[in-house]
Amino acid sequence: MRNEITIDQFHRSLDVNNDGNVDLNEFINGVSLVIVNGSLGKDDLITIFSEIDINKDRYLSINEFGLFITGAKLKR
């Protein structure tokens, strides 16, 4: 059986300090748990985080995270 979660739930599950944003360490630690066969390394995750962090404040807001999850094209 497949479990489905919302973007908000996924974002909150990564936000371990509950400040409303996901920092780089939270992102790496959380996403590493769901990556199949270690197909992405830490450097890959850092690159992905940097691309998702549109405003370059070093945090992923729910909006930035939502754009990433839904596959929206990000513009800077």
mmJSON file of the N, C-alpha and C atoms, coordinates in Angstrom:
{"data_MODEL":{"atom_site":{
"group_PDB":["ATOM","ATOM","ATOM","ATOM","ATOM","ATOM","ATOM","ATOM","ATOM","ATOM","ATOM","ATOM","ATOM","ATOM","ATOM","ATOM","ATOM","ATOM","ATOM","ATOM","ATOM","ATOM","ATOM","ATOM","ATOM","ATOM","ATOM","ATOM","ATOM","ATOM","ATOM","ATOM","ATOM","ATOM","ATOM","ATOM","ATOM","ATOM","ATOM","ATOM","ATOM","ATOM","ATOM","ATOM","ATOM","ATOM","ATOM","ATOM","ATOM","ATOM","ATOM","ATOM","ATOM","ATOM","ATOM","ATOM","ATOM","ATOM","ATOM","ATOM","ATOM","ATOM","ATOM","ATOM","ATOM","ATOM","ATOM","ATOM","ATOM","ATOM","ATOM","ATOM","ATOM","ATOM","ATOM","ATOM","ATOM","ATOM","ATOM","ATOM","ATOM","ATOM","ATOM","ATOM","ATOM","ATOM","ATOM","ATOM","ATOM","ATOM","ATOM","ATOM","ATOM","ATOM","ATOM","ATOM","ATOM","ATOM","ATOM","ATOM","ATOM","ATOM","ATOM","ATOM","ATOM","ATOM","ATOM","ATOM","ATOM","ATOM","ATOM","ATOM","ATOM","ATOM","ATOM","ATOM","ATOM","ATOM","ATOM","ATOM","ATOM","ATOM","ATOM","ATOM","ATOM","ATOM","ATOM","ATOM","ATOM","ATOM","ATOM","ATOM","ATOM","ATOM","ATOM","ATOM","ATOM","ATOM","ATOM","ATOM","ATOM","ATOM","ATOM","ATOM","ATOM","ATOM","ATOM","ATOM","ATOM","ATOM","ATOM","ATOM","ATOM","ATOM","ATOM","ATOM","ATOM","ATOM","ATOM","ATOM","ATOM","ATOM","ATOM","ATOM","ATOM","ATOM","ATOM","ATOM","ATOM","ATOM","ATOM","ATOM","ATOM","ATOM","ATOM","ATOM","ATOM","ATOM","ATOM","ATOM","ATOM","ATOM","ATOM","ATOM","ATOM","ATOM","ATOM","ATOM","ATOM","ATOM","ATOM","ATOM","ATOM","ATOM","ATOM","ATOM","ATOM","ATOM","ATOM","ATOM","ATOM","ATOM","ATOM","ATOM","ATOM","ATOM","ATOM","ATOM","ATOM","ATOM","ATOM","ATOM","ATOM","ATOM","ATOM","ATOM","ATOM","ATOM","ATOM","ATOM","ATOM","ATOM","ATOM","ATOM","ATOM","ATOM","ATOM","ATOM"],
"id":[1,2,3,4,5,6,7,8,9,10,11,12,13,14,15,16,17,18,19,20,21,22,23,24,25,26,27,28,29,30,31,32,33,34,35,36,37,38,39,40,41,42,43,44,45,46,47,48,49,50,51,52,53,54,55,56,57,58,59,60,61,62,63,64,65,66,67,68,69,70,71,72,73,74,75,76,77,78,79,80,81,82,83,84,85,86,87,88,89,90,91,92,93,94,95,96,97,98,99,100,101,102,103,104,105,106,107,108,109,110,111,112,113,114,115,116,117,118,119,120,121,122,123,124,125,126,127,128,129,130,131,132,133,134,135,136,137,138,139,140,141,142,143,144,145,146,147,148,149,150,151,152,153,154,155,156,157,158,159,160,161,162,163,164,165,166,167,168,169,170,171,172,173,174,175,176,177,178,179,180,181,182,183,184,185,186,187,188,189,190,191,192,193,194,195,196,197,198,199,200,201,202,203,204,205,206,207,208,209,210,211,212,213,214,215,216,217,218,219,220,221,222,223,224,225,226,227,228],
"type_symbol":["N","C","C","N","C","C","N","C","C","N","C","C","N","C","C","N","C","C","N","C","C","N","C","C","N","C","C","N","C","C","N","C","C","N","C","C","N","C","C","N","C","C","N","C","C","N","C","C","N","C","C","N","C","C","N","C","C","N","C","C","N","C","C","N","C","C","N","C","C","N","C","C","N","C","C","N","C","C","N","C","C","N","C","C","N","C","C","N","C","C","N","C","C","N","C","C","N","C","C","N","C","C","N","C","C","N","C","C","N","C","C","N","C","C","N","C","C","N","C","C","N","C","C","N","C","C","N","C","C","N","C","C","N","C","C","N","C","C","N","C","C","N","C","C","N","C","C","N","C","C","N","C","C","N","C","C","N","C","C","N","C","C","N","C","C","N","C","C","N","C","C","N","C","C","N","C","C","N","C","C","N","C","C","N","C","C","N","C","C","N","C","C","N","C","C","N","C","C","N","C","C","N","C","C","N","C","C","N","C","C","N","C","C","N","C","C","N","C","C","N","C","C","N","C","C","N","C","C"],
"label_atom_id":["N","CA","C","N","CA","C","N","CA","C","N","CA","C","N","CA","C","N","CA","C","N","CA","C","N","CA","C","N","CA","C","N","CA","C","N","CA","C","N","CA","C","N","CA","C","N","CA","C","N","CA","C","N","CA","C","N","CA","C","N","CA","C","N","CA","C","N","CA","C","N","CA","C","N","CA","C","N","CA","C","N","CA","C","N","CA","C","N","CA","C","N","CA","C","N","CA","C","N","CA","C","N","CA","C","N","CA","C","N","CA","C","N","CA","C","N","CA","C","N","CA","C","N","CA","C","N","CA","C","N","CA","C","N","CA","C","N","CA","C","N","CA","C","N","CA","C","N","CA","C","N","CA","C","N","CA","C","N","CA","C","N","CA","C","N","CA","C","N","CA","C","N","CA","C","N","CA","C","N","CA","C","N","CA","C","N","CA","C","N","CA","C","N","CA","C","N","CA","C","N","CA","C","N","CA","C","N","CA","C","N","CA","C","N","CA","C","N","CA","C","N","CA","C","N","CA","C","N","CA","C","N","CA","C","N","CA","C","N","CA","C","N","CA","C","N","CA","C","N","CA","C","N","CA","C","N","CA","C","N","CA","C","N","CA","C"],
"label_alt_id":[null,null,null,null,null,null,null,null,null,null,null,null,null,null,null,null,null,null,null,null,null,null,null,null,null,null,null,null,null,null,null,null,null,null,null,null,null,null,null,null,null,null,null,null,null,null,null,null,null,null,null,null,null,null,null,null,null,null,null,null,null,null,null,null,null,null,null,null,null,null,null,null,null,null,null,null,null,null,null,null,null,null,null,null,null,null,null,null,null,null,null,null,null,null,null,null,null,null,null,null,null,null,null,null,null,null,null,null,null,null,null,null,null,null,null,null,null,null,null,null,null,null,null,null,null,null,null,null,null,null,null,null,null,null,null,null,null,null,null,null,null,null,null,null,null,null,null,null,null,null,null,null,null,null,null,null,null,null,null,null,null,null,null,null,null,null,null,null,null,null,null,null,null,null,null,null,null,null,null,null,null,null,null,null,null,null,null,null,null,null,null,null,null,null,null,null,null,null,null,null,null,null,null,null,null,null,null,null,null,null,null,null,null,null,null,null,null,null,null,null,null,null,null,null,null,null,null,null],
"label_comp_id":["MET","MET","MET","ARG","ARG","ARG","ASN","ASN","ASN","GLU","GLU","GLU","ILE","ILE","ILE","THR","THR","THR","ILE","ILE","ILE","ASP","ASP","ASP","GLN","GLN","GLN","PHE","PHE","PHE","HIS","HIS","HIS","ARG","ARG","ARG","SER","SER","SER","LEU","LEU","LEU","ASP","ASP","ASP","VAL","VAL","VAL","ASN","ASN","ASN","ASN","ASN","ASN","ASP","ASP","ASP","GLY","GLY","GLY","ASN","ASN","ASN","VAL","VAL","VAL","ASP","ASP","ASP","LEU","LEU","LEU","ASN","ASN","ASN","GLU","GLU","GLU","PHE","PHE","PHE","ILE","ILE","ILE","ASN","ASN","ASN","GLY","GLY","GLY","VAL","VAL","VAL","SER","SER","SER","LEU","LEU","LEU","VAL","VAL","VAL","ILE","ILE","ILE","VAL","VAL","VAL","ASN","ASN","ASN","GLY","GLY","GLY","SER","SER","SER","LEU","LEU","LEU","GLY","GLY","GLY","LYS","LYS","LYS","ASP","ASP","ASP","ASP","ASP","ASP","LEU","LEU","LEU","ILE","ILE","ILE","THR","THR","THR","ILE","ILE","ILE","PHE","PHE","PHE","SER","SER","SER","GLU","GLU","GLU","ILE","ILE","ILE","ASP","ASP","ASP","ILE","ILE","ILE","ASN","ASN","ASN","LYS","LYS","LYS","ASP","ASP","ASP","ARG","ARG","ARG","TYR","TYR","TYR","LEU","LEU","LEU","SER","SER","SER","ILE","ILE","ILE","ASN","ASN","ASN","GLU","GLU","GLU","PHE","PHE","PHE","GLY","GLY","GLY","LEU","LEU","LEU","PHE","PHE","PHE","ILE","ILE","ILE","THR","THR","THR","GLY","GLY","GLY","ALA","ALA","ALA","LYS","LYS","LYS","LEU","LEU","LEU","LYS","LYS","LYS","ARG","ARG","ARG"],
"label_asym_id":["A","A","A","A","A","A","A","A","A","A","A","A","A","A","A","A","A","A","A","A","A","A","A","A","A","A","A","A","A","A","A","A","A","A","A","A","A","A","A","A","A","A","A","A","A","A","A","A","A","A","A","A","A","A","A","A","A","A","A","A","A","A","A","A","A","A","A","A","A","A","A","A","A","A","A","A","A","A","A","A","A","A","A","A","A","A","A","A","A","A","A","A","A","A","A","A","A","A","A","A","A","A","A","A","A","A","A","A","A","A","A","A","A","A","A","A","A","A","A","A","A","A","A","A","A","A","A","A","A","A","A","A","A","A","A","A","A","A","A","A","A","A","A","A","A","A","A","A","A","A","A","A","A","A","A","A","A","A","A","A","A","A","A","A","A","A","A","A","A","A","A","A","A","A","A","A","A","A","A","A","A","A","A","A","A","A","A","A","A","A","A","A","A","A","A","A","A","A","A","A","A","A","A","A","A","A","A","A","A","A","A","A","A","A","A","A","A","A","A","A","A","A","A","A","A","A","A","A"],
"label_entity_id":["1","1","1","1","1","1","1","1","1","1","1","1","1","1","1","1","1","1","1","1","1","1","1","1","1","1","1","1","1","1","1","1","1","1","1","1","1","1","1","1","1","1","1","1","1","1","1","1","1","1","1","1","1","1","1","1","1","1","1","1","1","1","1","1","1","1","1","1","1","1","1","1","1","1","1","1","1","1","1","1","1","1","1","1","1","1","1","1","1","1","1","1","1","1","1","1","1","1","1","1","1","1","1","1","1","1","1","1","1","1","1","1","1","1","1","1","1","1","1","1","1","1","1","1","1","1","1","1","1","1","1","1","1","1","1","1","1","1","1","1","1","1","1","1","1","1","1","1","1","1","1","1","1","1","1","1","1","1","1","1","1","1","1","1","1","1","1","1","1","1","1","1","1","1","1","1","1","1","1","1","1","1","1","1","1","1","1","1","1","1","1","1","1","1","1","1","1","1","1","1","1","1","1","1","1","1","1","1","1","1","1","1","1","1","1","1","1","1","1","1","1","1","1","1","1","1","1","1"],
"label_seq_id":[1,1,1,2,2,2,3,3,3,4,4,4,5,5,5,6,6,6,7,7,7,8,8,8,9,9,9,10,10,10,11,11,11,12,12,12,13,13,13,14,14,14,15,15,15,16,16,16,17,17,17,18,18,18,19,19,19,20,20,20,21,21,21,22,22,22,23,23,23,24,24,24,25,25,25,26,26,26,27,27,27,28,28,28,29,29,29,30,30,30,31,31,31,32,32,32,33,33,33,34,34,34,35,35,35,36,36,36,37,37,37,38,38,38,39,39,39,40,40,40,41,41,41,42,42,42,43,43,43,44,44,44,45,45,45,46,46,46,47,47,47,48,48,48,49,49,49,50,50,50,51,51,51,52,52,52,53,53,53,54,54,54,55,55,55,56,56,56,57,57,57,58,58,58,59,59,59,60,60,60,61,61,61,62,62,62,63,63,63,64,64,64,65,65,65,66,66,66,67,67,67,68,68,68,69,69,69,70,70,70,71,71,71,72,72,72,73,73,73,74,74,74,75,75,75,76,76,76],
"pdbx_PDB_ins_code":[null,null,null,null,null,null,null,null,null,null,null,null,null,null,null,null,null,null,null,null,null,null,null,null,null,null,null,null,null,null,null,null,null,null,null,null,null,null,null,null,null,null,null,null,null,null,null,null,null,null,null,null,null,null,null,null,null,null,null,null,null,null,null,null,null,null,null,null,null,null,null,null,null,null,null,null,null,null,null,null,null,null,null,null,null,null,null,null,null,null,null,null,null,null,null,null,null,null,null,null,null,null,null,null,null,null,null,null,null,null,null,null,null,null,null,null,null,null,null,null,null,null,null,null,null,null,null,null,null,null,null,null,null,null,null,null,null,null,null,null,null,null,null,null,null,null,null,null,null,null,null,null,null,null,null,null,null,null,null,null,null,null,null,null,null,null,null,null,null,null,null,null,null,null,null,null,null,null,null,null,null,null,null,null,null,null,null,null,null,null,null,null,null,null,null,null,null,null,null,null,null,null,null,null,null,null,null,null,null,null,null,null,null,null,null,null,null,null,null,null,null,null,null,null,null,null,null,null],
"Cartn_x":[0.84,0.0,0.887,0.552,1.322,0.804,1.721,1.354,1.59,0.616,0.754,0.771,1.683,1.738,1.683,1.28,1.211,2.593,2.734,3.979,4.248,3.218,3.364,3.847,3.282,3.702,5.165,5.56,6.94,7.88,7.522,8.34,8.483,7.355,7.393,8.219,8.198,8.985,10.483,10.876,12.294,12.711,11.778,12.038,12.103,13.209,13.293,13.309,13.755,13.74,12.463,11.541,10.212,10.239,11.193,11.231,10.498,9.878,9.12,9.912,11.198,12.069,12.953,13.463,14.365,15.755,16.714,18.076,18.811,20.041,20.797,20.961,21.318,21.513,20.21,19.119,17.827,17.478,17.752,17.463,18.287,19.584,20.468,20.072,19.883,19.534,18.198,17.206,15.875,15.777,16.324,16.229,17.081,18.189,19.04,18.289,17.302,16.515,15.585,15.225,14.275,14.899,16.18,16.861,17.101,16.772,16.922,18.372,18.95,20.289,21.39,21.208,22.241,22.592,21.594,21.836,22.293,22.087,22.564,23.471,24.614,25.542,25.33,26.111,25.986,26.209,27.202,27.451,26.268,25.633,24.433,23.321,23.141,22.078,22.352,23.612,23.969,23.622,23.924,23.601,22.095,21.358,19.895,19.336,19.81,19.358,19.596,20.787,21.14,20.203,19.811,18.89,17.473,17.059,15.716,15.609,16.704,16.731,16.765,15.616,15.506,16.044,15.7,16.124,17.486,18.12,19.483,19.643,18.606,18.703,19.176,19.51,20.035,18.971,17.708,16.589,15.586,14.894,13.832,12.499,11.817,10.47,9.527,8.324,7.323,7.049,7.098,6.853,7.966,9.214,10.329,10.277,10.016,9.948,8.804,7.672,6.523,6.795,7.487,7.85,8.739,9.674,10.571,9.799,8.958,8.226,7.271,6.628,5.666,6.324,7.622,8.341,8.22,7.892,7.78,9.153,9.165,10.418,10.743,11.942,12.346,13.022,12.667,13.285,13.926,15.062,15.752,15.657],
"Cartn_y":[-1.178,0.0,1.244,2.197,3.426,4.483,5.078,6.174,7.484,8.356,9.651,10.731,11.694,12.83,14.103,15.176,16.459,17.1,18.095,18.858,19.474,20.005,20.617,19.599,18.411,17.374,16.985,16.85,16.496,17.599,18.857,19.999,20.007,19.815,19.803,18.644,17.505,16.354,16.612,17.423,17.778,18.859,19.708,20.849,20.378,19.747,19.123,20.125,21.359,22.336,23.178,22.862,23.498,25.018,25.547,26.998,27.463,26.525,26.875,26.83,26.597,26.518,25.288,24.836,23.698,24.216,24.006,24.422,23.289,23.545,22.573,21.245,21.276,20.026,19.237,19.935,19.259,18.616,19.331,18.822,17.568,17.652,16.507,15.311,15.522,14.414,13.785,14.6,14.084,13.414,14.055,13.502,12.239,12.193,10.992,9.751,9.952,8.822,8.224,9.012,8.522,8.245,8.497,8.244,6.744,6.234,4.811,4.507,3.538,3.041,4.1,5.151,6.179,6.788,6.921,7.393,8.844,9.597,10.976,11.129,11.719,11.961,13.328,13.621,14.894,16.078,15.998,17.101,17.332,16.242,16.359,17.068,16.7,17.303,18.775,19.127,20.541,21.335,20.78,21.439,21.604,20.555,20.608,21.658,21.661,22.65,24.066,24.295,25.616,26.058,25.129,25.448,25.725,25.016,25.201,26.519,26.928,28.13,29.374,29.723,30.787,32.126,32.496,33.799,33.768,32.619,32.441,32.861,32.604,32.924,31.728,30.636,29.398,28.615,28.869,28.129,27.84,26.718,26.402,26.685,27.682,27.979,26.93,26.894,25.97,26.28,27.555,27.926,27.424,27.624,27.132,25.606,24.971,23.519,23.014,23.686,23.298,23.409,24.466,24.617,23.466,23.077,21.966,20.657,20.375,19.104,19.001,20.094,20.044,20.151,20.373,20.405,21.722,22.771,24.089,24.535,25.29,25.846,27.054,27.023,28.1,29.205,30.446,31.586,32.442,32.989,33.877,35.297],
"Cartn_z":[0.0,0.0,0.0,-0.811,-0.947,0.011,0.76,1.65,0.926,0.961,0.319,1.395,1.2,2.105,1.273,1.897,1.205,1.19,0.342,0.297,1.657,2.278,3.599,4.633,4.61,5.557,5.327,4.065,3.756,4.221,3.934,4.356,5.878,6.58,8.051,8.591,7.899,8.372,8.226,7.256,7.098,8.089,8.486,9.375,10.829,11.199,12.523,13.677,13.435,14.531,14.54,13.645,13.603,13.503,12.717,12.544,11.283,10.569,9.377,8.088,8.191,7.026,7.136,5.997,5.962,5.61,6.51,6.202,5.487,5.088,4.303,5.027,6.296,7.041,7.176,7.454,7.537,6.196,5.114,3.781,3.488,3.72,3.451,4.298,5.583,6.48,6.116,5.839,5.54,4.184,3.178,1.835,1.718,2.424,2.398,2.869,3.718,4.223,3.179,2.179,1.179,-0.183,-0.32,-1.592,-1.742,-2.9,-3.189,-3.556,-2.87,-3.183,-3.147,-2.383,-2.287,-3.631,-4.505,-5.865,-5.946,-4.88,-4.807,-3.603,-3.817,-2.723,-2.108,-1.086,-0.372,-1.307,-2.188,-3.115,-4.042,-4.474,-5.315,-4.558,-3.292,-2.488,-2.211,-2.037,-1.849,-3.101,-4.259,-5.529,-5.69,-5.385,-5.486,-4.537,-3.297,-2.313,-2.834,-3.378,-3.885,-5.005,-5.851,-6.942,-6.442,-5.411,-4.858,-4.092,-3.448,-2.623,-3.513,-4.036,-5.03,-4.52,-3.302,-2.785,-2.1,-2.099,-1.582,-0.125,0.678,2.103,2.939,2.27,2.868,3.634,3.291,3.866,2.756,2.871,1.93,2.597,2.083,2.572,2.0,2.503,1.973,0.506,0.118,-1.274,-2.197,-1.807,-2.613,-2.707,-1.59,-1.552,-2.423,-2.359,-3.165,-4.655,-5.058,-6.464,-6.912,-6.067,-6.372,-6.504,-5.541,-5.529,-6.716,-7.071,-8.159,-9.531,-9.555,-10.82,-11.559,-10.841,-11.488,-11.963,-13.04,-13.522,-12.662,-12.067,-11.177,-11.969,-11.656,-12.287,-11.222,-11.558,-10.589,-11.017],
"occupancy":[1.0,1.0,1.0,1.0,1.0,1.0,1.0,1.0,1.0,1.0,1.0,1.0,1.0,1.0,1.0,1.0,1.0,1.0,1.0,1.0,1.0,1.0,1.0,1.0,1.0,1.0,1.0,1.0,1.0,1.0,1.0,1.0,1.0,1.0,1.0,1.0,1.0,1.0,1.0,1.0,1.0,1.0,1.0,1.0,1.0,1.0,1.0,1.0,1.0,1.0,1.0,1.0,1.0,1.0,1.0,1.0,1.0,1.0,1.0,1.0,1.0,1.0,1.0,1.0,1.0,1.0,1.0,1.0,1.0,1.0,1.0,1.0,1.0,1.0,1.0,1.0,1.0,1.0,1.0,1.0,1.0,1.0,1.0,1.0,1.0,1.0,1.0,1.0,1.0,1.0,1.0,1.0,1.0,1.0,1.0,1.0,1.0,1.0,1.0,1.0,1.0,1.0,1.0,1.0,1.0,1.0,1.0,1.0,1.0,1.0,1.0,1.0,1.0,1.0,1.0,1.0,1.0,1.0,1.0,1.0,1.0,1.0,1.0,1.0,1.0,1.0,1.0,1.0,1.0,1.0,1.0,1.0,1.0,1.0,1.0,1.0,1.0,1.0,1.0,1.0,1.0,1.0,1.0,1.0,1.0,1.0,1.0,1.0,1.0,1.0,1.0,1.0,1.0,1.0,1.0,1.0,1.0,1.0,1.0,1.0,1.0,1.0,1.0,1.0,1.0,1.0,1.0,1.0,1.0,1.0,1.0,1.0,1.0,1.0,1.0,1.0,1.0,1.0,1.0,1.0,1.0,1.0,1.0,1.0,1.0,1.0,1.0,1.0,1.0,1.0,1.0,1.0,1.0,1.0,1.0,1.0,1.0,1.0,1.0,1.0,1.0,1.0,1.0,1.0,1.0,1.0,1.0,1.0,1.0,1.0,1.0,1.0,1.0,1.0,1.0,1.0,1.0,1.0,1.0,1.0,1.0,1.0,1.0,1.0,1.0,1.0,1.0,1.0],
"B_iso_or_equiv":[0.0,0.0,0.0,0.0,0.0,0.0,0.0,0.0,0.0,0.0,0.0,0.0,0.0,0.0,0.0,0.0,0.0,0.0,0.0,0.0,0.0,0.0,0.0,0.0,0.0,0.0,0.0,0.0,0.0,0.0,0.0,0.0,0.0,0.0,0.0,0.0,0.0,0.0,0.0,0.0,0.0,0.0,0.0,0.0,0.0,0.0,0.0,0.0,0.0,0.0,0.0,0.0,0.0,0.0,0.0,0.0,0.0,0.0,0.0,0.0,0.0,0.0,0.0,0.0,0.0,0.0,0.0,0.0,0.0,0.0,0.0,0.0,0.0,0.0,0.0,0.0,0.0,0.0,0.0,0.0,0.0,0.0,0.0,0.0,0.0,0.0,0.0,0.0,0.0,0.0,0.0,0.0,0.0,0.0,0.0,0.0,0.0,0.0,0.0,0.0,0.0,0.0,0.0,0.0,0.0,0.0,0.0,0.0,0.0,0.0,0.0,0.0,0.0,0.0,0.0,0.0,0.0,0.0,0.0,0.0,0.0,0.0,0.0,0.0,0.0,0.0,0.0,0.0,0.0,0.0,0.0,0.0,0.0,0.0,0.0,0.0,0.0,0.0,0.0,0.0,0.0,0.0,0.0,0.0,0.0,0.0,0.0,0.0,0.0,0.0,0.0,0.0,0.0,0.0,0.0,0.0,0.0,0.0,0.0,0.0,0.0,0.0,0.0,0.0,0.0,0.0,0.0,0.0,0.0,0.0,0.0,0.0,0.0,0.0,0.0,0.0,0.0,0.0,0.0,0.0,0.0,0.0,0.0,0.0,0.0,0.0,0.0,0.0,0.0,0.0,0.0,0.0,0.0,0.0,0.0,0.0,0.0,0.0,0.0,0.0,0.0,0.0,0.0,0.0,0.0,0.0,0.0,0.0,0.0,0.0,0.0,0.0,0.0,0.0,0.0,0.0,0.0,0.0,0.0,0.0,0.0,0.0,0.0,0.0,0.0,0.0,0.0,0.0],
"pdbx_formal_charge":[null,null,null,null,null,null,null,null,null,null,null,null,null,null,null,null,null,null,null,null,null,null,null,null,null,null,null,null,null,null,null,null,null,null,null,null,null,null,null,null,null,null,null,null,null,null,null,null,null,null,null,null,null,null,null,null,null,null,null,null,null,null,null,null,null,null,null,null,null,null,null,null,null,null,null,null,null,null,null,null,null,null,null,null,null,null,null,null,null,null,null,null,null,null,null,null,null,null,null,null,null,null,null,null,null,null,null,null,null,null,null,null,null,null,null,null,null,null,null,null,null,null,null,null,null,null,null,null,null,null,null,null,null,null,null,null,null,null,null,null,null,null,null,null,null,null,null,null,null,null,null,null,null,null,null,null,null,null,null,null,null,null,null,null,null,null,null,null,null,null,null,null,null,null,null,null,null,null,null,null,null,null,null,null,null,null,null,null,null,null,null,null,null,null,null,null,null,null,null,null,null,null,null,null,null,null,null,null,null,null,null,null,null,null,null,null,null,null,null,null,null,null,null,null,null,null,null,null],
"auth_seq_id":[1,1,1,2,2,2,3,3,3,4,4,4,5,5,5,6,6,6,7,7,7,8,8,8,9,9,9,10,10,10,11,11,11,12,12,12,13,13,13,14,14,14,15,15,15,16,16,16,17,17,17,18,18,18,19,19,19,20,20,20,21,21,21,22,22,22,23,23,23,24,24,24,25,25,25,26,26,26,27,27,27,28,28,28,29,29,29,30,30,30,31,31,31,32,32,32,33,33,33,34,34,34,35,35,35,36,36,36,37,37,37,38,38,38,39,39,39,40,40,40,41,41,41,42,42,42,43,43,43,44,44,44,45,45,45,46,46,46,47,47,47,48,48,48,49,49,49,50,50,50,51,51,51,52,52,52,53,53,53,54,54,54,55,55,55,56,56,56,57,57,57,58,58,58,59,59,59,60,60,60,61,61,61,62,62,62,63,63,63,64,64,64,65,65,65,66,66,66,67,67,67,68,68,68,69,69,69,70,70,70,71,71,71,72,72,72,73,73,73,74,74,74,75,75,75,76,76,76],
"auth_comp_id":["MET","MET","MET","ARG","ARG","ARG","ASN","ASN","ASN","GLU","GLU","GLU","ILE","ILE","ILE","THR","THR","THR","ILE","ILE","ILE","ASP","ASP","ASP","GLN","GLN","GLN","PHE","PHE","PHE","HIS","HIS","HIS","ARG","ARG","ARG","SER","SER","SER","LEU","LEU","LEU","ASP","ASP","ASP","VAL","VAL","VAL","ASN","ASN","ASN","ASN","ASN","ASN","ASP","ASP","ASP","GLY","GLY","GLY","ASN","ASN","ASN","VAL","VAL","VAL","ASP","ASP","ASP","LEU","LEU","LEU","ASN","ASN","ASN","GLU","GLU","GLU","PHE","PHE","PHE","ILE","ILE","ILE","ASN","ASN","ASN","GLY","GLY","GLY","VAL","VAL","VAL","SER","SER","SER","LEU","LEU","LEU","VAL","VAL","VAL","ILE","ILE","ILE","VAL","VAL","VAL","ASN","ASN","ASN","GLY","GLY","GLY","SER","SER","SER","LEU","LEU","LEU","GLY","GLY","GLY","LYS","LYS","LYS","ASP","ASP","ASP","ASP","ASP","ASP","LEU","LEU","LEU","ILE","ILE","ILE","THR","THR","THR","ILE","ILE","ILE","PHE","PHE","PHE","SER","SER","SER","GLU","GLU","GLU","ILE","ILE","ILE","ASP","ASP","ASP","ILE","ILE","ILE","ASN","ASN","ASN","LYS","LYS","LYS","ASP","ASP","ASP","ARG","ARG","ARG","TYR","TYR","TYR","LEU","LEU","LEU","SER","SER","SER","ILE","ILE","ILE","ASN","ASN","ASN","GLU","GLU","GLU","PHE","PHE","PHE","GLY","GLY","GLY","LEU","LEU","LEU","PHE","PHE","PHE","ILE","ILE","ILE","THR","THR","THR","GLY","GLY","GLY","ALA","ALA","ALA","LYS","LYS","LYS","LEU","LEU","LEU","LYS","LYS","LYS","ARG","ARG","ARG"],
"auth_asym_id":["A","A","A","A","A","A","A","A","A","A","A","A","A","A","A","A","A","A","A","A","A","A","A","A","A","A","A","A","A","A","A","A","A","A","A","A","A","A","A","A","A","A","A","A","A","A","A","A","A","A","A","A","A","A","A","A","A","A","A","A","A","A","A","A","A","A","A","A","A","A","A","A","A","A","A","A","A","A","A","A","A","A","A","A","A","A","A","A","A","A","A","A","A","A","A","A","A","A","A","A","A","A","A","A","A","A","A","A","A","A","A","A","A","A","A","A","A","A","A","A","A","A","A","A","A","A","A","A","A","A","A","A","A","A","A","A","A","A","A","A","A","A","A","A","A","A","A","A","A","A","A","A","A","A","A","A","A","A","A","A","A","A","A","A","A","A","A","A","A","A","A","A","A","A","A","A","A","A","A","A","A","A","A","A","A","A","A","A","A","A","A","A","A","A","A","A","A","A","A","A","A","A","A","A","A","A","A","A","A","A","A","A","A","A","A","A","A","A","A","A","A","A","A","A","A","A","A","A"],
"auth_atom_id":["N","CA","C","N","CA","C","N","CA","C","N","CA","C","N","CA","C","N","CA","C","N","CA","C","N","CA","C","N","CA","C","N","CA","C","N","CA","C","N","CA","C","N","CA","C","N","CA","C","N","CA","C","N","CA","C","N","CA","C","N","CA","C","N","CA","C","N","CA","C","N","CA","C","N","CA","C","N","CA","C","N","CA","C","N","CA","C","N","CA","C","N","CA","C","N","CA","C","N","CA","C","N","CA","C","N","CA","C","N","CA","C","N","CA","C","N","CA","C","N","CA","C","N","CA","C","N","CA","C","N","CA","C","N","CA","C","N","CA","C","N","CA","C","N","CA","C","N","CA","C","N","CA","C","N","CA","C","N","CA","C","N","CA","C","N","CA","C","N","CA","C","N","CA","C","N","CA","C","N","CA","C","N","CA","C","N","CA","C","N","CA","C","N","CA","C","N","CA","C","N","CA","C","N","CA","C","N","CA","C","N","CA","C","N","CA","C","N","CA","C","N","CA","C","N","CA","C","N","CA","C","N","CA","C","N","CA","C","N","CA","C","N","CA","C","N","CA","C","N","CA","C","N","CA","C","N","CA","C","N","CA","C","N","CA","C"],
"pdbx_PDB_model_num":[1,1,1,1,1,1,1,1,1,1,1,1,1,1,1,1,1,1,1,1,1,1,1,1,1,1,1,1,1,1,1,1,1,1,1,1,1,1,1,1,1,1,1,1,1,1,1,1,1,1,1,1,1,1,1,1,1,1,1,1,1,1,1,1,1,1,1,1,1,1,1,1,1,1,1,1,1,1,1,1,1,1,1,1,1,1,1,1,1,1,1,1,1,1,1,1,1,1,1,1,1,1,1,1,1,1,1,1,1,1,1,1,1,1,1,1,1,1,1,1,1,1,1,1,1,1,1,1,1,1,1,1,1,1,1,1,1,1,1,1,1,1,1,1,1,1,1,1,1,1,1,1,1,1,1,1,1,1,1,1,1,1,1,1,1,1,1,1,1,1,1,1,1,1,1,1,1,1,1,1,1,1,1,1,1,1,1,1,1,1,1,1,1,1,1,1,1,1,1,1,1,1,1,1,1,1,1,1,1,1,1,1,1,1,1,1,1,1,1,1,1,1,1,1,1,1,1,1]
}}}
